[in-house]
């Protein structure tokens, strides 16, 4: 019972501070996010209520493989220290996801950095036009809608926070126009995850069926399974496949830790969270929170055995 209470506490807390890993570009709309919050586990930090962990793992401390786990033996751990920012937090070397074509085609509305992370940024020419309107002015949205296709307009309006309701309406329209489009289906499924998980699951399954070699499709479906299924065993082969597609990306390793945690395979979960910290230099608050909870649980179990 103690573990179940602690487990629930962790998931409720992480529901506020965590939603997985590293696209560098999240959209806040009434759909929650056109680009799932699950795309960015990397920059999560919490200091409230003394929750900021003191735990730290040296980057060279590779844990021993779990017994009988052939996949773990295939993990290609880094041999040099990971890059950290001035706050000693992990800096991903590159965006694991490809830059969308609609971003590439609209440099007046988006900017992409050298590592492949992108965001909405208007060109000077567009800013001169948009500066005539207030941020909430519907006319500003009308100008963008006239300039861009439906999906791209939804992204720009949603990401820039001009008018979330309009962004949501555009996203629904984009999906109705192209229900099998990768981003239309992905964003709609992500947006439905909280309030309509059955529809979201159907959408994710369709996405994986249509795009079986997409890292983003496989990863986001796996994250959905972990978050919405009590025994998320189905997520494991998806995460293993995604990791092999990009061995430098630590997020699938971290999420395997979450999957095994929810499956109550705590010894194995601990090893995967420790493994993820080899990639991040021990700076991930997410893994540290789980590691601390698992160690407390395991220590309690050992203590009771010794009584």
TIKENU-313213 format. One line per field, with one value per residue (C-alpha): x, y, z. Coordinates in pm, 1 decimal, always signed. Example, Ala and Ser with C-alpha at 12.3 -4.5 7.8 and 13.67 -1.06 7.14 Angstrom:
<recs>
c1	c(+1230.0  +1367.0) $
c2	c(-450.0  -106.0) $
c3	c(+780.0  +714.0) $
</recs>
This chain:
<recs>
c1	c(+0.0  +285.8  +434.6  +101.4  +42.1  +393.1  +349.9  +26.0  +190.1  +474.2  +243.6  +21.5  +326.4  +482.5  +151.8  +214.4  +590.2  +642.8  +499.4  +810.0  +1088.6  +1260.6  +1107.3  +1185.4  +850.8  +524.8  +192.0  -50.7  -409.2  -734.7  -628.8  -348.8  -80.8  -58.2  +289.0  +261.0  +407.4  +542.5  +797.7  +1011.7  +1116.4  +1461.8  +1411.1  +1200.4  +1309.7  +1118.0  +1218.1  +878.7  +813.3  +1169.8  +1121.8  +1437.0  +1655.0  +2011.3  +2079.8  +2343.3  +2494.8  +2835.7  +2803.0  +3050.8  +2862.3  +2697.0  +2468.4  +2489.4  +2238.1  +1924.1  +1931.0  +1803.2  +1757.8  +1915.5  +1799.8  +1986.7  +2311.0  +2259.0  +2247.8  +2533.3  +2630.7  +2821.5  +3192.4  +3235.8  +3057.2  +2723.2  +2689.3  +2522.5  +2395.3  +2493.1  +2232.0  +2399.0  +2106.5  +2139.8  +2154.3  +2039.4  +2281.7  +2002.4  +1629.7  +1542.0  +1255.2  +1284.5  +1186.5  +834.2  +801.9  +552.4  +822.0  +1082.5  +842.6  +751.9  +1069.8  +866.9  +688.4  +938.4  +1302.4  +1514.8  +1835.3  +2152.2  +2039.0  +1708.1  +1484.5  +1228.4  +977.9  +745.1  +931.8  +796.1  +1013.5  +1053.4  +814.2  +542.3  +603.6  +540.1  +200.1  +111.4  +225.5  -77.7  -293.8  -306.1  -217.3  -583.1  -707.7  -898.7  -776.9  -421.5  -539.8  -732.1  -414.5  -224.1  -508.4  -512.9  -137.1  -99.5  -255.3  -488.9  -243.1  +36.1  -200.1  -312.4  +49.5  +146.0  -162.1  -144.8  +227.7  +227.2  -70.8  -269.7  -602.4  -613.9  -978.9  -909.7  -603.5  -814.5  -1080.6  -816.0  -659.4  -995.5  -1041.8  -694.0  -770.5  -1101.6  -922.3  -643.5  -728.2  -430.4  -176.9  +105.3  +89.5  -287.6  -331.4  -51.0  -165.6  -529.8  -443.5  -223.3  -492.9  -751.1  -528.9  -664.7  -1036.9  -1100.6  -836.6  -1027.1  -1030.2  -669.0  -565.9  -745.0  -566.9  -224.6  -280.4  -377.2  -68.3  +164.3  -11.6  +36.9  +388.1  +548.2  +903.0  +838.4  +1031.6  +784.8  +477.7  +620.3  +753.8  +438.5  +219.0  +443.4  +418.7  +40.8  +29.4  +244.6  +29.1  -308.8  -269.2  -224.3  +13.6  +188.1  +380.9  +284.7  +494.2  +822.2  +890.4  +800.0  +1052.3  +1320.2  +1265.8  +1277.5  +1604.3  +1767.3  +1656.9  +1845.6  +2097.1  +2198.3  +1846.5  +1803.0  +1424.7  +1327.9  +1557.4  +1394.7  +1047.4  +1140.8  +1216.9  +865.2  +712.7  +888.3  +801.2  +432.5  +469.5  +610.5  +939.5  +1123.4  +1475.9  +1467.1  +1305.4  +1583.3  +1850.9  +1683.9  +1649.9  +2015.7  +2102.0  +1917.7  +2130.3  +2445.4  +2317.1  +2214.2  +2502.8  +2274.1  +2093.8  +1741.3  +1507.5  +1254.5  +1481.7  +1606.8  +1252.8  +1183.0  +1521.9  +1465.2  +1118.4  +1236.4  +1534.7  +1313.4  +1074.9  +1350.2  +1519.0  +1188.6  +1150.5  +1501.0  +1444.7  +1125.1  +1302.8  +1567.1  +1315.2) $
c2	c(+0.0  +239.1  +192.5  +236.4  +564.3  +682.4  +568.8  +764.9  +1070.0  +1052.8  +1021.9  +1307.6  +1526.9  +1439.7  +1506.1  +1869.1  +1894.5  +1634.3  +1573.8  +1354.8  +1446.1  +1693.0  +1833.5  +2179.8  +2304.8  +2274.6  +2431.3  +2541.9  +2525.7  +2395.2  +2068.4  +2095.3  +2094.4  +2056.7  +1918.4  +1679.4  +1786.7  +1435.4  +1551.9  +1727.0  +1548.0  +1701.0  +2039.8  +1947.3  +2085.3  +2120.0  +2282.9  +2312.4  +2154.1  +2029.5  +1787.9  +1890.1  +1578.7  +1585.2  +1251.9  +1258.4  +987.5  +1028.3  +1003.3  +714.9  +501.1  +250.7  +17.9  -357.2  -504.1  -656.9  -1035.8  -1177.7  -835.9  -866.8  -521.6  -344.9  -493.7  -312.1  +36.1  +251.1  +458.0  +783.4  +776.0  +1151.5  +1387.6  +1516.0  +1888.9  +2078.1  +2435.7  +2694.7  +2550.6  +2209.2  +2066.2  +1838.2  +2000.2  +1759.3  +1753.0  +1749.6  +1728.0  +1359.4  +1457.0  +1584.3  +1944.8  +1940.2  +2040.6  +2312.9  +2471.0  +2453.8  +2602.3  +2904.2  +3081.7  +3401.3  +3229.2  +2979.2  +2964.9  +2650.3  +2642.1  +2448.1  +2148.8  +2119.0  +2268.6  +2509.9  +2767.7  +3033.9  +3351.2  +3606.8  +3775.3  +4152.9  +4194.5  +3989.2  +4157.8  +4499.8  +4373.7  +4184.7  +4467.3  +4659.0  +4414.4  +4323.5  +3963.9  +3872.6  +4056.7  +3820.3  +4019.6  +3906.2  +3548.4  +3619.6  +3752.1  +3434.5  +3208.9  +3384.0  +3342.3  +2976.0  +2634.0  +2516.4  +2303.5  +2560.1  +2838.6  +2626.7  +2575.3  +2941.8  +3069.8  +2799.8  +2827.1  +3204.1  +3213.1  +3449.1  +3274.6  +2913.7  +2853.8  +2949.7  +2722.8  +2431.4  +2493.4  +2505.3  +2183.2  +2006.8  +2144.7  +2031.6  +1680.2  +1668.7  +1779.0  +1522.9  +1255.3  +1038.0  +1320.8  +1257.9  +1581.9  +1614.2  +1268.4  +1307.8  +1644.4  +1538.1  +1220.0  +1411.1  +1669.2  +1402.6  +1210.5  +1369.9  +1406.8  +1136.1  +863.4  +599.3  +822.1  +915.9  +550.6  +477.2  +772.3  +664.6  +309.4  +445.9  +667.8  +375.2  +165.1  +434.2  +538.2  +226.8  +361.0  +700.7  +758.0  +1024.2  +808.4  +509.0  +711.6  +915.1  +605.4  +433.5  +734.5  +733.3  +364.9  +424.3  +714.3  +549.1  +173.8  +10.7  -256.2  -86.9  -388.4  -306.0  +11.7  -173.4  -305.3  +34.9  +210.6  -47.4  -1.9  +377.0  +363.0  +145.3  +399.5  +673.6  +535.6  +885.4  +970.4  +896.7  +949.8  +590.6  +463.8  +699.6  +593.7  +225.2  +309.5  +450.5  +146.5  -100.1  +120.1  +99.8  -275.1  -283.7  -431.9  -191.6  -335.7  -321.0  +22.4  +155.7  +32.5  +198.5  +530.8  +510.0  +427.6  +737.1  +947.3  +824.1  +1011.7  +1324.9  +1347.5  +1276.8  +1606.1  +1483.0  +1565.8  +1323.6  +1020.8  +1138.6  +1153.6  +799.0  +670.6  +819.7  +664.0  +321.4  +318.9  +416.1  +135.3  -122.3  -14.0  -49.1  -400.6  -498.6  -347.2  -547.1  -867.7  -803.8  -747.8) $
c3	c(+0.0  +83.2  -263.0  -439.3  -255.9  -341.7  -701.9  -733.8  -580.6  -832.4  -1131.7  -1013.1  -954.5  -1288.0  -1455.5  -1362.8  -1422.5  -1696.2  -2035.8  -2254.9  -2455.5  -2662.3  -2973.7  -2849.6  -2969.4  -2776.2  -2862.7  -2594.2  -2714.1  -2573.5  -2732.2  -2469.6  -2733.3  -3106.9  -3047.7  -2754.7  -2427.5  -2424.4  -2675.8  -2416.4  -2100.4  -2117.0  -1957.0  -1654.0  -1318.9  -991.7  -666.8  -497.5  -159.3  -133.8  -424.9  -607.3  -572.1  -448.8  -620.3  -894.8  -1111.1  -1272.5  -1648.4  -1668.4  -1417.5  -1650.5  -1453.7  -1486.0  -1731.6  -1580.4  -1582.9  -1910.6  -2073.5  -2418.3  -2526.6  -2248.4  -2376.4  -2707.8  -2551.8  -2681.3  -2380.0  -2437.5  -2363.9  -2315.5  -2076.0  -2205.0  -2271.4  -1986.4  -1976.9  -1717.1  -1482.2  -1516.9  -1711.1  -2010.0  -2352.6  -2626.2  -2920.6  -3177.2  -3221.0  -3262.7  -3491.7  -3847.2  -3907.9  -4059.2  -4421.4  -4330.4  -4113.2  -4389.7  -4642.7  -4429.1  -4315.1  -4263.7  -3974.9  -3829.7  -3730.9  -3695.3  -3491.6  -3572.1  -3367.5  -3552.6  -3284.2  -3419.8  -3307.2  -3438.4  -3524.2  -3765.0  -4023.8  -3999.2  -4289.9  -4119.8  -3784.3  -3938.9  -4049.3  -3731.3  -3503.4  -3623.9  -3431.4  -3065.3  -2975.7  -2928.4  -3235.3  -3461.8  -3760.7  -3689.8  -3706.6  -4025.9  -4186.1  -4095.7  -4213.5  -4551.3  -4586.5  -4486.8  -4529.8  -4253.1  -4053.7  -4068.3  -3964.6  -3668.9  -3568.0  -3596.9  -3415.3  -3148.3  -3083.6  -3077.5  -2843.0  -3062.4  -3021.6  -2890.0  -2981.5  -3340.3  -3341.9  -3219.9  -3481.4  -3752.3  -3626.8  -3645.5  -3995.4  -4100.3  -3977.6  -4163.4  -4481.1  -4444.9  -4181.9  -4275.8  -4278.8  -4033.9  -3836.3  -3863.3  -3712.3  -3458.5  -3323.9  -3308.6  -3118.2  -2876.3  -2821.0  -2739.1  -2496.9  -2182.5  -2245.6  -2504.6  -2455.7  -2655.3  -2963.2  -2898.3  -2882.6  -3209.2  -3365.5  -3242.1  -3363.3  -3703.5  -3702.7  -3628.9  -3891.7  -4156.6  -4048.2  -3893.9  -3932.4  -3779.1  -3455.5  -3357.1  -3416.1  -3231.4  -2941.2  -2884.8  -2901.4  -2646.5  -2415.4  -2451.0  -2355.4  -2047.3  -1934.6  -1995.4  -1948.5  -1607.8  -1738.9  -2032.5  -2159.4  -2519.4  -2504.0  -2449.6  -2803.9  -2950.8  -2725.8  -2798.8  -3171.8  -3142.3  -2949.2  -3213.9  -3476.1  -3287.7  -3031.4  -2918.5  -2799.3  -2431.0  -2406.4  -2499.3  -2222.2  -1971.4  -2080.3  -2049.6  -1687.7  -1651.6  -1823.5  -1592.8  -1293.7  -1381.4  -1435.1  -1079.8  -1198.6  -970.9  -984.8  -1363.2  -1364.6  -1140.8  -1380.1  -1680.9  -1500.8  -1401.1  -1761.9  -1885.2  -1651.6  -1820.3  -2127.2  -1935.1  -1690.2  -1398.0  -1442.0  -1516.2  -1228.7  -1376.7  -1344.7  -1005.9  -864.4  -975.6  -859.7  -517.1  -487.6  -602.0  -367.9  -74.6  -161.0  -205.1  +118.3  +304.7  +166.9  +273.5  +616.9  +667.1  +564.8  +827.5  +1107.4) $
</recs>
